[in-house]
Amino acid sequence: MEIWIYFTLLAATMQAVRTAGQKQLSGKLNAMATTAVRYVYALPFAWVYLGWMLDFREVEVPKLNNDFLTYALIACVTQIIGTVCLVAAFRYKNFAVATSLAKTEAIQVAVVGALLFAAPLSFMGWFSVIVGVVGVFIVSKVKFNFRNMMVGSDAMTGLSFGLGAGLGLAITTLLIRESSLALNTDLMVSAAVTLVFMITVQTVLSLVYVYFQDKSQLGLMLKHWRLCLFVGVTSVLGSIGWFTGASFQTAAYVKALGQVEFFITLALTYRLFKEKITTIEYFGMFLIILSVVILLLWT
């Protein structure tokens, strides 16, 4: 298999595991502090990884040109916006639909990439992305009530935040790829440099925000350092996978394959809580797997 496949599968697996850790952490910290943990505790490991990669690939640190800085800084902001939208979606009654819509990130990457980044997909590529998104909706047990989806309603607001989260994260993935390619160096190294740059900036931004929002959260981030460390390590491993995968392959294909994350999360949930899987859920998981097979064999 191609190298981007291995890194994307690593990313999907680690993100699923990290989510489990964040769910536990969210009961101890507020939303922004929980978000900050993934950057703060990941930062030292990201720098170590960059140092090792530079030595392993025998490449010097590339110059951070204007194109890189523009793409990477915007990506820092869009990722934070996407995360904020996702957190905001939980405040509304229709949060199940909203958060599932955030998972349309895969198809939003494909659309935005084709329109703005000259990254069109083949017919089978589009088919793979759409099949995977449908599978995610089915497994998510999403139920739309269009009668309640009126402008100004909680449902419509939740849907807006859900789609906003997907769009913000989709643009982030596309910009990560552009940032990495802008460095014009070894792709493994450029992915590592992009990762370290973004995590460093996001660490500063998130810590400043948490300090002015509720500085007591900083103490809690230290108090629960074991769980925070777990989130940080799994986060940096996942980010290494996403950044490297997106550097080697079109972002839409990376996110399409990355939808196996939802399958992994569901499998872990049922394994841990011994819940029964329904026939319709099996069908949804089949569609997710089918989309991956199409992606790997016919695109």
N, C-alpha and C positions, 0 to 999 in steps of 0.2 A: 504493500500500500504506500501511497505518497505520504510524505512527512506531515503535511497539514492535517491529514486524517487522524494521525496519532495524537497530535497536539490538541485538536478539537475534541476528541474523545476524553482526553485528560481534563480539558476545561469543563466539559459537561459533567463529568463525574465529580470533580472537585467543587463545582458550583452547587450541585445537589447536596453534597455533604456539608458545605458551608452554610447552606440554607437551614439545615437542621440545627446547626450551632447558633445561627442568628435568631432562630425562633426562640431558643432558650434564653439568649441574651436579651431579647426584646422585653422580657419580663423583669429585667433588672435595670435597664437603661432606657432613656427616651429614644425616639426614632432617629434623631440626628446623631446622638452619641453612638448608637448602634451602627449607623452608617460610617461614622468616623473611625470606629474600631477596625474596619476592614482595610483602611488605608494606614492608620498609625502603626498597627502591629504587623502589617505586611511590609512596611518600608525598609527595615533593616535587611530582611531576606531578599528583597528586590535588589538592593545595592550589592549584596554578596553575590547574587546570581549574575548581575552585570559584570562584576569583576572577574568571576570565573569564566564567563562567556568570552570576554575580551582576551583572556589568557588562552583559553581552549582554541578559539578560532584564530588567534594570533593576528588580531586586528586592532588598530588604534581607535580611540574614541572619535567618532565622526563629528564634524562641525555642525552645530545646530543652526542651520540656515533659516531664512525668513519663512519659507514655505512650511518647514517643519514646525516652527514656533506658532505660526498661525493656525495650522490644523490641530496641533496638540492642545493648545490653549482653549480653542473652541470645544474640542472633545472633552476636556476637563469639565467645562461648564455644562455641556449637553448631558453628560453622564450624571451629574449632580441633579440637573433638572428632571431627567428621566426617573431618578430614584425618588425625588421629592413627589413627583406625580404618582408614582406607585404607592408610596406611603399614604398620600392624600386619598387615594382610591379606597382605602380600608375604612374611611370614616363614613361611608355611605352604605345604605342598606343593600344596594345592588353590587357589593364589593366582589362577589364571586364572578360576575360577568365582567366587571371592570378589570380585575387582575388577569382574567383569562384573555381579555383583549390586549393586555400588555404583551402577551405571548405572540401576538401577530407581528412582533418585531421582525421575524424572519421574512415575511412577505413585504413589510415596509422597507426593509433593507433592499430587497430586490427592486421595488418600485423607485425608491429614491436613488439608488445606485444607477439604475438605467436612465433616469431622467437628468440627474445632475453630475454623475461621476463617470459617464461613458462606460458603464459596466453592465451591458445587456446580458441576459441569460438565454440559453437555448430553449426550445419548446419543452423538452423534457426537464430542463432545469426549473422552469416555471411550474410545470406539472408536479414535480417533486415538492416544491415549496408549498403549493396549495394543498396537496394531499396531507402533508405533515401538519399544517395549521388546522385543517379540518379534524385530524386525529386528536390534536391537543384540545380542541373545543369539546369533542365527544367525551374524552377522558375526564375533562374538567367538570362534566355534568352541568354545562352552561344552559340555563333556561332563560330565554329572552321573553319579556312581557312588553310587547310593543305598545300596549295601551297606556302603560305607565311611563313610556319614554317621551315625555313632553318637555319642551324647553323650560328650564328652570326647575325641573324635578330633580330629586336626589339621584334617580336612576340615570338621567341624562348627564348630570354632573359627574357621577361615577364613571360612566362610559367615556366621557371626555378625558378624565384623568387617566383612565386605562389606556386609551389610544395615545394620549400624550406621553405616557411612560414608554410605550412601544416605539413611538417616533423618536423620542430623545435617545433611547438606547440604540436604535437603528442608525441614526446619524453618527452616534459615537463610534460604532463599529466601522462605519465607512471612513470616518476621519482618522481612526487609528491606522487603517491600512494606508491612507494617503500620507500620514505623518511618517510611517515607517519607510515607505518607498521614497519619500522626499530626501532621505539621508544618503541615498545612492551608495550603499555599502552592503556588506554581508547581511542577508536578511535575518539571520539569527541574532546578530548584533544589533541591527536597527530595531528589531522588535524589543529587545532588552532595554535599549536606550529610551525608546518611546514609553515603555512600561515604567521605568524609574522616573522619568521626567513627570509623567502624569500623576503617579502616586505621590511624588514629592509635593507637587502643587496642590493636589487634593487633600493631602495631610494638613498642610498649612491652612487652607481655606476652611476645612471642616473643624479644626481645632479652634480657630479664631471664632467661628460661628458658635460652637458649643460654649466657649468661654463667655461670650456676651449673652448667650441665651440662658444658660444655667451652669455656672462654673462648678457646682457641686457634682455634676456628671463626670468631670475629669477625675475626681477622687474615686468614683464608682468604677471608672475604667481601669484604675489601678487595683482596686479591691478585688475585682473579678478577673484578674489577669490571666488565670488559667484558661477560662472559656474564651476570653478575648484573644489569647495567643492561638488557640485552636482556630478561631475564625480568621485571624490574620494569616496563618500558615496556609490554610485551605484556600483562602482568597488569593494569595500570591501565586500559588500553584495553578489555580484556575485562570488567573490573569495571564500567566506565562503561556498557557495553552491558547487562550483567545487571541492574544497579541501576535503570537508566532503563527498561528493558523491563518489569521487575517493577512499577515505579511506574505504568505506563500500562495494564498488562494483568494478568489473573489469573495467579498464579504458575505454575499447572499448564500453561497454554497456552504460557507463556514457556519452560518447561523441555521441553515436548513439541517445540516448534520447535527448541530448543537441541540436540536429539539429532542434528542434522545435524553437530555437532562430531565425532561418532564417524566419520561418513562422510568428513568432511574429513581427519581424522587418518589414516584408512585409505588414502585416495587419495594423501596425501602420502607415506605409507610405501611404497606400491607404486611411486609415481613415482620415489622416491629409490633404492629398492633393486631395482627392476625385477623384482619378484616377480609370479608369475602369479596372477590372480584366478580362483577356482573358481566353478563354476555355483551352488553353494549360497551362496557369498558374494555373488554378483550378486543372488540372490533376497533375501538379507538387506538389501542396500542398496536394492533395489526397495521393500521394506516400509518402510524408513525414509523414503524419498522419498514413498511413498504416504501415510504418516501425516502428513507435512507438508502435502501437497496437501489431504487431508481437513480438517486443522486450518484452513488458510487459506480454503478454499472453502465448507465446510459447517458451520462452528461459529460 
